[in-house]
Amino acid sequence: MNANEKPQHCGVIAVVGAPNAGKSTLVNALVGQKVAITSPKAQTTRTRVLGIAIEDQTQLVLVDTPGIFQPSRRLDRAMVQAAWGGTQDADLIALVVDGRAGLGPKMEPILEGLATRPEAKWLILNKVDIAAKDKLLALTSKLHERVPFAEIFFVSAATGDGLPELRTAMMAAMPEGPWHFPADQVSDATDRLLATEITREQLYHQLHDELPYQSAVETEQYKEREDGSVEIHQQILVARPTQRGIILGKGGQRLKEIGSKARAELAALLGCKVHLYLHVKVKEGWDEDRQVWRDIGMDWVE
């Protein structure tokens, strides 16, 4: 580096919070493009996802983590473990709170866990565009009593309110040091994993009640064709034949719609034509199968 060059800065911010607080929407907005799937349903994110943003000589690595909640299944425990694991080696931890939800029992394990963490902690009140202002101020005061937050921000990840100021503050907080990733990289997810997640996102958007939580998507084959297009073969795993029927829909129409929406989004994200082939497989106890966990990018927990 010569005397006229500015030094590089790089740091890691772990984004944590309760399910459905808007963490993934926030990370996507700060990065400037989609790196994590989103849905109105809670617990959409199952594994940690890195989103990478750059401004001038600063690289910001955002760790989008699963929502923290009281786990009941092995899969739930893995998600919560992944959430806290995502905070390891972070330069600061950003707690995202749904400004409408208030300080309920779901927040207790998160606040207890954060209170003993040595990292700097920021509070981000999200969805402030649809939250009552007086309740927001009261909520902020209660949260600050529980955890000493170094900074507090009011934002709407959906509308963009407050995000430029938050992004600028995050960039300014990053320590001096070399970048962790190349300048053109926006996520650590492979295209294969991205394809898996985009199809799973459609399950959350198009299916109701508990079915999205009782299913998984495996990408069996991902290959580039000579014409530059991508061919993807995926199977959607469910535990019971009745669940398979729901996903297929009458005459297979629901599965076709899931595939159509996923294919269109993947083509836009990958910048090429996508040939997506989906089938639904009944695999009882898939959520207790180590190989399935490995295929969907999750770490096994005892």
Secondary structure, DSSP 8 states (H G I E B T S, - for coil): --TTS---EEEEEEEEESTTSSHHHHHHHHHTS--S---SSTT---S-EEEEEEETTEEEEEEE--------SHHHHHHHHHHHHTTTT-SEEEEEEETTT-S-GGGHHHHHHHHT--SEEEEEEE-GGGS-HHHHHHHHHHHHHHS--SEEEE--TTT-TTHHHHHHHHHHH--B---SS-TT--BS--HHHHHHHHHHHHHHHHS-TTGGGGEEEEEEEEEE-TTS-EEEEEEEEESSHHHHHHHH-GGGHHHHHHHHHHHHHHHHHHTS-EEEEEEEEE-TTGGG-HHHHHHTT-----
